[in-house]
Amino acid sequence: MTATTTGFRHDPHKSVPRSSWPRPPRLLGEYCTDLSFMLGSLSIVMFWMFGFGILLGAGAIAAGIAAYRHPAVEGNEPKGLEALLGILTGAFGIAAGLVFLAAALPNL
């Protein structure tokens, strides 16, 4: 007696295409470093939008601090530097926004 094979049973000898393998998930710390750098860059670009750059800069600093304290980023030097760069760009965006507000508000 032989067993019939149907399409519903898993054949361990059958090759699985590489694209269907699950990818390992990215860690939260890696997302926060990218988010921090993006928000910091946007805060520098958007400093002239009457406080919007300041809010983006604050978000960049918060995400950078959260990423820098994450255990997956502590041992990874490039990701730690990216989190620090996000913090610095956020601080620069806040400073540029404050200078713009200080110069623009008296003229309104």
N, C-alpha and C positions, 0 to 999 in steps of 0.2 A: 504494500500500500504506500503510495507516495502522497506527500502533502502538496496541495495545490497552492500556488502563490497568487495572491491578489494584490492589487495596488494599494491596499490599506495596511499591509504589514510592512514593517521596517526590515529591509535587507541589509545586514551589517557589512556585506561585501560590496555593496553598491557605492559608487563614488558620489559624494555630495559636492555640488558646485561651490566654489569658494565664496561667491557673492551671497549665498544664503546662510553663511555662518554668522552667528551673532557677534557684533563688535563689542569690545569691552567698554563699559560706560565711562565717560569722563567724570572726574571727581568735581565736587562742588568748588573746591579751591581753584581749580583750573578755570572754571567758568567765571569765578569772581575776579581773577586776574585780568582776563580778557574784558570783562564788563568794566572794571575799574579804568583800564587804559582807554577804552572807547568813550566812556563818559567824560574822562579828563580831556581827551582830544576834542570832544564836542563842546565842552565848557570853554575851551580856548577859542574855538571858532565862533561860538554863539555868545561871547561876552557882551556884545552890544544890544542884546535883546531885553534890557531892563529887568535884570534879576534872573532870567532863565539860565544864563551861564553860571550864576552863583549856585543855583539849585543843582545843576549838573555837576558842578565841582564838588559840592557837598556829597552827592551820591557817589562820585568817584573816590572820594576819601573814605567814605564808609565801606564801600566794596573793597577797596585796597587794604584797609585794616582787617576786614573779615577774611580776606584771602591770605594776608600775611600771617595771620594767627592759625590758619587751617593746618592740620598735621601733614597733609599731603604736600603742602608748599614749603613747610619748614626745612625739609631736607633737600629740596630742589632749588638750586641756586638761580637758574634762569627764570623760573616762575616767581621766585621771591623778588628778583630785580624788576620783573614786569609789574608786580604789585606795588613796589616802591615807585616805579615810574608813573603808575596810575595815580598814586597819592600826590606825587609832585606836580603832575599835569593838572590835577584837580585843584591843588592849592594855587597854581599859577592862573587857572581860569577864574577862581574866586577873586584873586587880587586884581586881575584885569577887569572883571565885572564891577568891582567896587570902585576902581579908578574911573571907569566909564560913568558909573552912576554919580560919583562925586562931581564929575565935570559936566554932566548933562542935566542933572536936576535943577541947578540954579538958573539954567537958561530956559526952562519950560514955563 
